[in-house]
Amino acid sequence: MTIGISVPRVDGVEKVTGAAKFTGDLAIAGMLEAKVLRSSLPHAVIESIDITKALSVPGVVAILTRDDLTDIDPYYGNCLRDRAVVAIDKVRFVGEPIAVVAAESGLEAEQALSLIDVRYRELPCVPDIDAALAEGAPLLHEQQSGAGEFHEVAGVGESFGANICHRERFVKGDPDKAFAGAEEIVEETFSFPMIYQYAMEPHSAIARVSAGVVTLWSSSAHPFLVRAEIAHMFGLPHAKVEVNVPFVGGAYGSKSYFKIEPLAVAIARKTGGRAVRIVQSVEEAMLTTRRHSARIRIKTGIKRDGTLVARTAEVLMDTGAYADNGPRVAKRAISRMIGPYKLAHCKVDVLAVYTNTVPAGSMRSIGGPQTIWALESHMDSIAAWLQMDPLEYRRLQLLDRGQVLKPGATPMDADLRAGLQAAAAPLQSNSRRPGGIGLAIGAGLGLRSATLSTRMGVYDIAIGVGAVIIGNLVWRVLCESYFQKLIAPDATILDLACGYGEFINQIRAKRKFAVDLNQDSPAQLNEDITFVPTSALDLSGLPQGEFDVVFTSNFLEHFTLEEGAQILAQAERKLRPGGRFIAIQPNFRLEPRRYFDDYTHRTPYTDAGFQDFLRSLGWRVEHAEPRFMPFTMKSRLPTAEWLVSLYLSLPYRPLAGQFLVVAGRP
C-alpha cells in the first residue's frame, strides 16, 4: 500500500452499489431454507423429542435432532470440544439449538418448528458467577471435555473442578510478603457487563453434502479452521470439505471459529444433496455469542509517594454454557492486568466460569476492555487518593525502555512516556471540550512501522490465499502493496488454480483468465474473469504469449513432476517476454504430514526443492519466501517479522507451512 496516496478500495464499488453478495444473498439451485428450534429453558434434561407432526407439514424435507448424530463426533469447539451440534442430553442456556427443520420455504420450516414436541425435566439454574462458584452448585458439565485444536493455551482440557472452565495464574515476586511493606492499600471491585458484538450481518451459512463432499458457504472469519473442524466432526479428509466465504457484513469477533456451520452441515446430510441455508435473525445471533462479562477485584499496595509495591487481582469471567474462546480470553487477561508499570510483586488469578447463559467468545481485543478498564480506573483511584494528576502519576510509574513487563517477555523497546504524552497532548489542548480528560494505557505486543513497511510486501501475500475481509483491509493490502507492484493495471493474468477466487477476484488487471483444478467454474468468480473449462495440462485454448503473470496457489503438488513440468512449459508459452510466474505452495519441509496426509498430493515439494525444480526447467527465481505463514514459536524469523506473519496467518492456521516463489520466464 502506498503511504500518503488515496487508493480506491477493491471492494468499494460492489458494496456501495449493492452488488456485493453476502452469504444470505447467494442462490444455490434447489436450495432449502432451515430454521432452528431453540430451548426455552436455561437448564433442563431433554426427556423426549417428538417430530412426528412436524414431518407431516407440506414442504418439509428433513428434520435434524440428537438421534441423527450417532455416526459422527457431534462435539466441537476451538478450545474445548464441549458443545454438541444440537443438544443431546440436556440444554444449558435459553436459545440452545434442539432441532433444525429444512423445508422448501422459511414459512414451512417455521410451521414445522411449532409442531415439534420437546419434553424437559427442569434443573436448577446457574445464572451468574456467584451461583456457579457457590458450594454445592449444580454442575453444567459432569464430564471433562477434550481439548480442541485451535487454542494455543496450556492447560486446556484439564479439570479445574466445579463449574470452572479454565484457570490462568501469574505470580511475579512475592506479593503476599511485599504487602507488609506497603504504607497504604487501595482495594476495589469492578463489574463489566456481557455485550453482544452486533455485526450488521447476523450469522449465515449454506451447506451442501453430496457424494461425500461438503461444500459450505459461511460468514465465518476463520474458513480454514471451520474446514478442519467439520472434517474432524464428520470423519472426512480435509480435501473433501470446501469452505467459501463471500463478503462478510462485520464480525467484531462474533464470527470467529465455529458458530452455526456444524448445524448447517449436519442438516444438509439429510437432504439428498440439496443445499440448505440458515440465516439467523439478530435475536438468534444474540443467542449464539457475546462478550464475557466479568468481575474484577484489584488490591494494590503503595508507598505514600505513589510507588507501586505489590498487587493482587482476581478476574472472574462468565464464559457462559460452553467454553467457546473462554480459555484464550482468560490467558489474554493476565498481561492486561499486569499493566505497563513498574511493579516487582504481582499475582493475578483468572477464572473462566460456566453459567447457564449464552456462550461468550471473542470480541475486539479479547479480555482487554474488561481488564484494562478496571486496571486504569484503579490507577485513577490511586492518583486521586495521592492527590496527583492521573497523567503525571502514570508517567512516573511507566516502564522504562529495556525493562521487562513479565519474566520471559521481550524487553520494552518503546518510549512509553513519549507515547503517553503524544496521546494526551491533543486532549489537553482541546479547551472547548468540557469536563475531565480520560486517560488509559494498554500493554501489548507492538510492531515498529519500519518493520511493517519493509516486510509486509512479502507477508501480505498470505492474505490472498484465504483470509476474510471483516472490516479490515487485508484484500487492499494484498492488491496494492505487493501484487500490484508485480502486476500493472493494464496487465493480463492467468490463474491456474482459481479455487474460491480470492486472488483473481481482487487483482485489478486489464484482462483476467482462470482455470481450476476441477475444471468447474467456481460460483465466486467475478464477471470480469474469463473462466476456461479446461485441464491445466492442456492450455491450448488460451492465447499464446499474451499473459504478464501466471499464478498458482496450492496447485502443483497435486501433479507428478512430469505433469508439473508440462504445466510450466505451457505457462512459459503463455507468458510474454519479461512475464512472471508466481506460486504459493504448501511447504512439506515445515509441515510434512500433520495437515497434508488427507490431501490428494502427489509431489510433496519443499521450498528449496521447488526452486530447484523451477531452475531445472530454466526459470529464473527472482524472489522466494520459504516460511511466510509460520504459526509456531519455533520460527527462526526475527520476533517482529514472526509477529507480522503470525497475525496475518491466523485466519487459516491449518495451512500453516507454505512458501512463495516469484520466477521470471526462461
C-alpha atoms as one frame of an Amber mdcrd trajectory, in Angstrom:
protein
   0.000   0.000   0.000   1.421   3.354  -0.972   1.661   5.675   2.021   0.151
   9.126   1.553  -1.816   8.259  -1.581  -5.549   7.562  -1.521  -6.305   4.379
  -3.434  -9.873   3.147  -4.035 -10.864   0.027  -2.108 -11.029  -3.012  -4.357
 -14.398  -3.951  -2.848 -15.789  -0.431  -2.607 -17.903  -0.208  -5.746 -19.554
  -3.582  -5.201 -20.529  -2.686  -1.663 -21.852   0.822  -2.206 -23.861  -0.220
  -5.264 -25.368  -3.258  -3.562 -23.755  -5.678  -5.983 -21.712  -7.378  -3.263
 -23.038 -10.820  -2.393 -23.105 -11.886   1.236 -23.847 -15.442   2.345 -27.549
 -14.761   2.746 -27.703 -13.318  -0.791 -26.423 -16.427  -2.534 -28.856 -18.504
  -4.576 -27.942 -22.173  -4.971 -30.105 -24.284  -7.280 -32.623 -26.326  -5.309
 -31.691 -24.656  -2.026 -33.813 -25.314   1.065 -34.424 -22.947   3.968 -33.686
 -24.093   7.520 -34.991 -22.874  10.847 -33.757 -23.775  14.315 -35.819 -24.844
  17.324 -34.220 -23.414  20.458 -34.539 -24.180  24.128 -36.941 -22.099  26.191
 -35.267 -23.182  29.442 -31.785 -22.339  30.752 -31.029 -25.738  32.279 -33.006
 -28.927  31.731 -32.727 -32.577  30.821 -34.290 -33.413  27.454 -36.527 -36.393
  28.139 -38.009 -36.741  24.652 -38.311 -35.079  21.233 -41.298 -35.933  19.022
 -41.094 -34.725  15.409 -43.964 -36.820  14.009 -46.368 -33.933  13.417 -43.616
 -31.661  12.090 -42.654 -34.204   9.417 -46.185 -34.115   8.015 -46.052 -30.389
   7.198 -46.056 -29.871   3.399 -42.669 -28.727   2.130 -40.652 -30.219   4.981
 -37.716 -32.216   3.622 -35.694 -33.116   6.729 -35.527 -32.586  10.484 -32.316
 -32.855  12.484 -32.314 -33.961  16.134 -29.868 -35.632  18.507 -30.837 -39.009
  17.039 -29.042 -38.086  13.797 -25.643 -37.574  15.443 -24.759 -41.142  16.411
 -22.425 -41.744  13.452 -20.275 -38.627  13.922 -18.340 -36.854  16.649 -21.072
 -34.328  17.496 -18.949 -32.108  19.752 -16.990 -29.081  18.603 -15.037 -26.124
  19.958 -11.733 -24.410  19.275 -10.623 -24.583  22.931 -12.771 -27.365  24.376
 -14.967 -29.691  22.349 -17.797 -29.332  24.845 -20.685 -28.204  22.615 -22.860
 -30.508  20.528 -24.373 -29.663  17.144 -27.788 -29.844  18.803 -28.448 -30.548
  22.467 -28.028 -34.240  23.251 -28.588 -34.914  26.930 -29.665 -31.534  28.264
 -29.908 -27.861  27.395 -27.639 -25.379  29.147 -28.916 -21.961  28.059 -32.030
 -20.313  26.679 -31.653 -20.420  22.911 -29.580 -23.594  22.624 -30.444 -25.437
  19.364 -32.509 -28.604  19.843 -33.689 -29.345  16.310 -33.321 -27.991  12.774
 -36.011 -28.147  10.074 -35.172 -27.902   6.367 -38.095 -27.066   4.096 -38.908
 -25.600   0.713 -39.577 -22.246   2.358 -38.860 -20.496   5.619 -42.560 -20.287
   6.456 -42.983 -24.049   6.116 -39.925 -24.609   8.290 -41.297 -22.238  10.935
 -44.649 -24.043  10.905 -42.915 -27.376  11.428 -40.897 -25.994  14.336 -44.106
 -25.126  16.171 -45.209 -28.779  15.965 -42.084 -30.334  17.473 -42.870 -31.577
  20.974 -39.959 -31.424  23.436 -40.383 -32.735  26.968 -37.993 -31.361  29.579
 -37.114 -32.049  33.194 -36.058 -28.684  34.506 -32.837 -28.397  36.539 -31.681
 -25.662  38.931 -30.337 -22.666  37.031 -26.823 -21.270  37.430 -27.415 -17.714
  36.208 -24.191 -15.947  37.179 -20.661 -16.217  38.531 -21.686 -16.277  42.201
 -24.152 -19.110  41.628 -21.589 -21.042  39.593 -18.931 -20.855  42.309 -21.286
 -21.416  45.242 -20.726 -24.514  47.335 -22.882 -27.376  46.064 -23.759 -25.544
  42.825 -25.294 -27.724  40.083 -22.690 -28.797  37.539 -23.215 -27.697  33.970
 -20.762 -30.284  32.644 -20.493 -33.523  34.575 -17.716 -34.854  32.325 -14.494
 -33.104  31.333 -14.412 -32.309  27.615 -11.427 -32.916  25.389  -9.245 -30.100
  24.100  -9.938 -28.527  20.737  -7.307 -27.963  18.099  -7.046 -24.170  17.879
  -6.384 -22.679  21.287  -2.598 -22.466  21.898  -3.252 -22.286  25.651  -1.510
 -24.591  28.110  -3.829 -26.432  30.467  -6.865 -26.510  28.194  -8.665 -29.791
  28.785  -7.524 -30.139  32.384 -10.145 -30.492  35.081 -10.347 -27.472  37.385
 -13.350 -28.697  39.331 -16.862 -27.395  39.915 -18.052 -25.019  37.157 -14.596
 -23.703  36.274 -13.991 -23.915  32.540 -10.388 -22.704  32.689  -7.938 -21.097
  35.080  -4.888 -18.918  34.458  -2.451 -17.797  37.131   0.538 -15.478  37.152
   2.910 -14.678  40.005   5.894 -12.313  39.963   7.985 -11.803  43.087   6.357
 -12.347  46.486   3.272 -10.111  46.647   1.974 -11.515  49.945   5.227 -10.625
  51.708   5.581  -7.310  49.853   2.202  -6.058  51.051   3.641  -5.897  54.553
   5.948  -3.133  53.349   3.163  -1.060  51.806   2.208   2.184  53.531  -1.269
   2.294  52.025  -3.535  -0.288  50.372  -6.160   0.536  47.762  -8.705  -2.191
  47.035 -11.586  -2.020  44.543 -14.059  -4.236  42.680 -15.222  -3.581  39.105
 -18.050  -5.196  37.154 -18.234  -5.425  33.365 -21.482  -6.450  31.593 -21.991
  -9.011  28.847 -22.304  -7.376  25.416 -23.390  -8.684  22.025 -20.930  -7.819
  19.243 -23.731  -6.728  16.882 -22.404  -7.091  13.377 -24.761  -5.775  10.667
 -24.946  -9.264   9.135 -26.149 -11.991  11.522 -24.558 -15.442  11.290 -25.347
 -17.144   7.984 -24.353 -20.446   6.412 -25.244 -22.578   3.407 -24.211 -26.232
   3.283 -24.419 -28.930   0.648 -23.373 -32.559   1.167 -23.117 -34.622  -1.989
 -21.103 -37.733  -2.859 -19.130 -37.486   0.356 -18.088 -33.886  -0.300 -19.121
 -30.985   1.939 -19.439 -27.565   0.335 -20.033 -24.754   2.783 -20.658 -21.049
   2.329 -20.314 -19.137   5.549 -19.875 -15.686   7.074 -17.106 -17.139   9.253
 -13.909 -15.207   9.914 -11.902 -18.455  10.055 -12.707 -20.604   6.997  -9.718
 -22.920   7.273 -10.412 -23.591  10.939 -14.031 -24.312  10.058 -12.883 -26.754
   7.399 -10.631 -28.589   9.839 -13.357 -28.844  12.487 -16.007 -30.021  10.013
 -13.573 -32.629   8.689 -12.898 -33.838  12.242 -16.573 -33.985  13.263 -17.849
 -35.771  10.183 -14.839 -38.036   9.647 -13.799 -36.558   6.323 -10.408 -35.749
   4.819  -9.757 -32.030   4.536  -9.811 -32.331   0.758 -13.491 -33.302   0.969
 -14.517 -30.114   2.764 -14.705 -26.857   0.813 -15.407 -23.639   2.718 -16.295
 -20.480   0.819 -16.577 -17.061   2.430 -18.293 -14.341   0.396 -18.342 -10.767
   1.655 -18.826 -10.633   5.427 -21.040  -7.974   6.961 -18.967  -7.283  10.027
 -17.877  -9.566  12.846 -16.089  -7.866  15.782 -15.211 -11.364  16.995 -18.740
 -12.772  16.723 -17.833 -14.888  13.688 -14.591 -16.320  14.974 -14.111 -20.078
  14.857 -17.332 -22.139  14.546 -20.826 -20.890  15.205 -23.645 -22.309  13.056
 -21.558 -24.118  10.423 -21.844 -27.555  12.117 -25.633 -27.104  12.243 -25.787
 -26.358   8.524 -23.647 -29.337   7.540 -25.499 -31.728   9.853 -28.926 -30.893
   8.413 -27.555 -30.886   4.851 -26.548 -34.538   5.278 -30.272 -35.381   5.351
 -31.466 -33.506   2.243 -30.264 -35.778  -0.540 -27.616 -33.431  -1.897 -29.701
 -30.258  -1.828 -28.146 -27.151  -0.334 -29.560 -25.831   2.949 -29.410 -22.204
   4.089 -29.542 -20.959   7.675 -29.778 -17.192   8.070 -30.187 -16.133  11.672
 -32.155 -13.171  12.892 -30.436 -10.632  15.126 -32.227 -12.187  18.093 -30.821
 -15.608  17.185 -27.360 -14.150  16.722 -27.590 -12.720  20.233 -28.329 -16.260
  21.431 -25.204 -17.532  19.671 -22.332 -15.495  21.097 -21.448 -12.476  23.239
 -18.537 -10.842  25.050 -17.569 -12.091  28.516 -18.999 -10.301  31.487 -16.523
 -10.042  34.353 -15.987  -9.098  37.957 -12.505  -7.866  38.805 -11.069  -7.328
  42.282  -7.810  -5.394  42.464  -5.734  -4.747  45.556  -2.611  -2.572  45.313
  -0.092  -1.689  47.978   1.702   1.658  47.557   4.134   3.987  49.265   2.888
   7.454  50.147   4.975   8.848  47.287   2.957   6.692  44.905   5.482   3.898
  44.334   3.738   0.639  43.447   4.753  -2.030  45.958   2.533  -5.044  45.248
  -0.695  -6.011  43.539  -3.104  -8.929  43.560  -6.019  -9.274  41.171  -8.837
 -11.766  40.791 -10.647 -11.810  37.461 -13.866 -13.826  37.263 -15.155 -14.145
  33.692 -18.587 -15.520  32.789 -17.913 -17.735  29.782 -21.497 -18.985  29.532
 -22.721 -22.513  28.911 -19.798 -23.606  26.723 -16.107 -22.759  26.538 -16.012
 -21.201  23.059 -12.948 -18.926  23.297 -13.041 -18.583  27.088  -9.627 -20.133
  27.863  -7.879 -17.832  25.381  -9.695 -14.806  26.773  -8.585 -15.821  30.273
  -4.986 -16.124  29.145  -5.023 -12.709  27.482  -6.437 -11.134  30.649  -3.224
 -11.919  32.526  -0.987  -9.485  30.638  -3.648  -6.797  30.671  -3.960  -6.962
  34.447  -0.220  -6.516  34.991  -0.185  -3.243  33.115   2.839  -1.385  31.660
   4.002  -0.214  35.070   6.969  -0.778  37.360   5.763  -3.492  39.706   8.087
  -6.059  41.273   5.436  -8.100  43.066   2.209  -9.156  41.407  -0.270 -12.035
  41.455  -3.173 -12.457  39.024  -5.779 -15.238  39.146  -8.242 -15.540  36.253
 -11.207 -17.925  36.181 -13.457 -18.566  33.182 -16.666 -19.873  34.722 -19.540
 -21.879  33.230 -23.049 -20.430  33.700 -26.461 -21.103  32.139 -26.116 -18.179
  29.747 -25.214 -17.651  26.089 -21.635 -18.845  25.395 -19.125 -15.995  25.424
 -16.482 -15.794  22.725 -14.257 -13.284  21.032 -14.837  -9.553  20.789 -12.338
  -6.854  19.862  -9.193  -7.284  21.996 -10.256 -10.392  23.890 -10.037  -9.843
  27.625  -8.783  -6.310  27.092 -11.702  -3.931  27.707 -12.730  -5.771  30.857
  -9.312  -5.803  32.476  -7.655  -2.655  31.110 -10.711  -0.583  32.008 -10.628
  -1.961  35.550  -6.876  -1.535  35.974  -6.768   2.003  34.607  -9.789   3.021
  36.682  -7.896   1.641  39.656  -4.845   3.729  38.713  -7.116   6.787  38.613
  -8.311   5.957  42.116  -4.745   5.685  43.392  -3.829   9.017  41.791  -6.905
  10.628  43.337  -6.018   9.252  46.783  -2.485  10.663  46.355  -3.954  13.947
  45.089  -1.833  13.635  41.955  -2.681  14.352  38.354  -3.539  10.939  36.790
  -1.384  11.650  33.743   1.623  12.604  35.830   1.136   9.607  38.106   1.182
   7.230  35.166   4.238   8.955  33.731   6.123   8.255  36.963   5.125   4.584
  37.091   5.634   3.557  33.445   8.252   1.007  32.499  11.482   2.371  31.064
  12.871   1.326  27.723  14.646  -2.017  28.163  12.641  -3.086  31.211  10.586
  -6.296  31.094   6.834  -6.494  31.641   6.959 -10.062  32.938   9.608 -12.795
  33.120  10.460 -14.182  29.698   8.935 -11.273  27.796  10.829  -9.164  25.272
  12.314  -6.017  26.861  10.314  -2.865  26.230  11.634  -1.259  23.040   9.361
   1.808  23.092   9.384   5.099  24.949   6.060   4.759  26.766   6.257   8.235
  28.273   6.662   9.855  24.878   3.762   7.824  23.561   1.587   8.761  26.525
   2.354  12.438  26.064   1.635  12.275  22.347  -1.755  10.732  23.088  -2.583
  13.198  25.850  -1.462  16.387  24.086  -4.463  16.767  21.748  -6.821  16.186
  24.665  -5.064  18.737  26.847  -5.114  21.367  24.092  -8.818  20.945  23.365
 -10.157  23.700  25.588 -13.599  23.556  24.007 -14.357  20.150  25.482 -15.990
  20.471  28.921 -15.362  18.105  31.792 -12.403  15.906  32.615  -9.956  14.033
  30.464  -9.925  10.221  30.423  -6.561   8.500  30.180  -5.643   4.835  29.877
  -2.692   2.777  28.745  -2.780  -0.741  27.367   0.179  -3.082  27.350   0.690
  -5.427  24.426   2.968  -6.528  21.635   3.834  -3.800  19.172   5.471  -3.709
  15.754   7.563  -0.818  14.559   6.323   0.782  11.364   9.690   0.286   9.684
   9.332  -3.455  10.059   5.832  -3.382   8.679   6.717  -1.256   5.686   9.678
  -3.399   4.697   8.230  -6.810   5.394   4.520  -6.515   4.667   5.296  -6.657
   0.982   6.160 -10.309   1.478   3.844 -11.443   4.204   0.625  -9.886   2.962
   0.580 -12.465   0.170  -0.685 -14.944   2.726  -3.839 -12.893   2.991  -4.697
 -13.547  -0.620  -4.747 -17.286  -0.105  -7.775 -17.454   2.121  -8.283 -14.572
   4.501 -11.617 -12.960   5.162 -12.375  -9.263   4.972 -14.285  -8.467   8.180
 -13.765  -4.733   8.363 -10.017  -4.916   7.877  -8.061  -4.022   4.749  -6.330
  -7.317   4.033  -7.545  -7.551   0.424  -6.478  -3.977  -0.184  -3.068  -4.667
   1.324  -2.757  -7.756  -0.848  -3.660  -5.990  -4.053  -1.880  -2.710  -3.509
   1.263  -3.403  -1.543   2.756  -6.399  -3.290   0.993  -7.936  -6.246   0.248
  -4.573  -7.807   3.987  -3.978  -7.843   4.305  -7.085  -9.989   1.105  -6.629
 -11.943   0.435  -3.370 -13.757  -3.192  -2.205 -14.087  -3.077  -2.965 -17.825
  -1.719  -6.491 -17.277  -3.265  -9.740 -18.456  -3.126 -12.509 -15.864  -3.909
 -16.219 -15.727  -4.787 -18.041 -12.503  -4.250 -21.788 -12.908  -5.908 -22.631
  -9.577  -8.612 -20.040  -9.095 -10.291 -22.069  -6.321 -12.554 -19.688  -4.405
 -11.350 -16.733  -6.465  -9.515 -14.909  -3.643  -6.598 -13.862  -5.840  -8.140
 -13.444  -9.254 -11.207 -11.588  -7.953  -9.261  -8.917  -6.109  -6.428  -8.079
  -8.505  -7.091  -5.156 -10.817  -5.937  -6.036 -14.313  -6.885  -5.352 -17.906
  -7.814  -8.966 -18.635  -8.135 -11.936 -16.294  -8.384 -15.612 -17.167  -8.889
 -18.544 -14.805  -8.530 -22.303 -14.852  -9.425 -24.546 -11.899  -8.202 -27.959
 -10.811 -11.723 -29.397 -11.085 -12.449 -27.729 -14.443 -15.632 -26.266 -12.913
 -16.167 -22.541 -12.682 -16.414 -21.518  -9.002 -19.553 -19.552  -8.202 -17.464
 -16.835  -6.569 -15.667 -15.623  -9.701 -16.362 -12.022 -10.670 -17.946 -11.206
 -14.005 -14.749  -9.639 -15.370 -12.961 -13.007 -15.299 -12.917 -15.334 -18.278
 -13.148 -18.898 -16.994 -11.703 -21.547 -19.302 -13.141 -25.037 -18.623 -10.007
 -26.988 -19.426  -7.338 -29.012 -17.716  -4.158 -27.260 -16.615  -2.374 -29.945
 -18.617  -3.942 -28.592 -21.798  -3.930 -24.811 -22.106  -4.086 -24.813 -25.884
  -7.370 -22.902 -25.791  -5.699 -19.857 -24.242  -3.819 -17.200 -26.250  -0.079
 -17.591 -26.675   2.425 -15.025 -25.395  -0.199 -12.602 -24.050  -0.005 -13.016
 -20.265   2.035 -10.870 -17.928   1.563 -13.169 -14.921   0.666 -16.823 -14.435
  -0.347 -17.569 -10.838  -0.943 -20.799  -8.900  -1.907 -21.400  -5.288  -1.756
 -24.833  -3.603  -1.900 -26.446  -7.013   1.201 -28.064  -8.468   1.589 -30.534
  -5.593  -1.464 -32.359  -6.988   0.554 -33.375 -10.069   3.584 -35.547 -10.707
   6.915 -33.914 -11.528   6.413 -34.769 -15.180   2.952 -33.223 -15.209   4.263
 -30.175 -13.350   6.964 -29.715 -15.964   4.304 -29.958 -18.680   2.146 -27.313
 -16.977   5.110 -24.958 -16.549   6.144 -25.443 -20.158   2.672 -24.355 -21.237
   2.775 -21.453 -18.770   6.035 -20.334 -20.357   4.429 -20.295 -23.780   1.535
 -18.232 -22.470   3.772 -15.546 -20.920   5.054 -12.502 -22.711   8.775 -11.757
 -22.635   9.511 -10.497 -19.144   6.411 -12.194 -17.698   6.435 -13.758 -14.228
   5.258 -16.990 -12.674   4.032 -16.692  -9.053   3.438 -19.799  -6.960   2.219
 -20.351  -3.412   2.760 -23.931  -2.295   2.421 -25.937   0.948   5.917 -26.424
   2.346   6.304 -30.080   3.252   9.561 -29.265   4.991   7.670 -27.250   7.606
   4.501 -29.330   7.925   5.368 -32.704   6.386   2.310 -34.694   7.475   0.092
 -33.143  10.108  -2.287 -31.324   7.818  -1.411 -32.780   4.450  -1.979 -36.529
   4.852  -5.519 -36.463   3.571  -4.901 -34.269   0.536  -4.501 -35.725  -2.918
  -0.874 -34.689  -3.060   1.469 -36.412  -5.466   4.582 -34.260  -5.160   5.464
 -33.076  -1.637   7.556 -30.044  -2.553   9.789 -28.254  -0.110  10.679 -24.616
  -0.637  14.224 -25.417  -1.775  13.106 -28.398  -3.833  10.553 -26.330  -5.721
  13.106 -23.669  -6.534  15.499 -26.346  -7.814  12.653 -27.777  -9.894  11.986
 -24.386 -11.482  15.669 -23.784 -12.173  15.975 -27.210 -13.774  13.348 -26.072
 -16.267  15.192 -22.826 -16.962  13.085 -20.456 -14.832  14.840 -17.590 -13.023
  13.876 -17.481  -9.342  13.601 -13.756  -8.539  12.203 -13.960  -5.031  11.380
 -16.705  -2.542   9.844 -16.814   0.929  10.249 -20.272   2.473   8.167 -19.521
   5.563   5.615 -16.804   5.133   2.828 -18.403   7.167   4.528 -19.687  10.361
   2.441 -20.176  13.470   4.713 -21.884  15.959   7.107 -20.274  18.377   9.880
 -22.356  16.787  10.034 -19.965  13.868  13.536 -18.673  13.252  12.308 -15.343
  11.974  13.184 -12.231  13.971  10.495 -11.516  16.541   8.857  -8.581  14.775
   8.737 -10.388  11.439   7.325 -13.508  13.072   4.578 -11.421  14.680   3.596
  -9.894  11.346   3.380 -13.273   9.654   1.558 -14.831  12.620  -1.013 -12.040
  12.710  -1.675 -12.294   9.020  -1.909 -16.086   9.019  -4.256 -16.530  11.981
  -7.432 -16.864   9.889  -6.182 -20.069   8.288  -3.777 -21.762  10.636  -4.437
 -25.306   9.271  -2.384 -24.407   6.184   0.469 -23.365   8.381   3.572 -24.065
   6.348   3.665 -22.515   2.894   6.222 -20.866   0.652   6.121 -18.253  -2.071
   8.196 -18.184  -5.251   8.306 -15.483  -7.930  10.106 -16.610 -11.075  10.956
 -14.952 -14.370  10.330 -16.606 -17.698  13.146 -18.797 -19.017
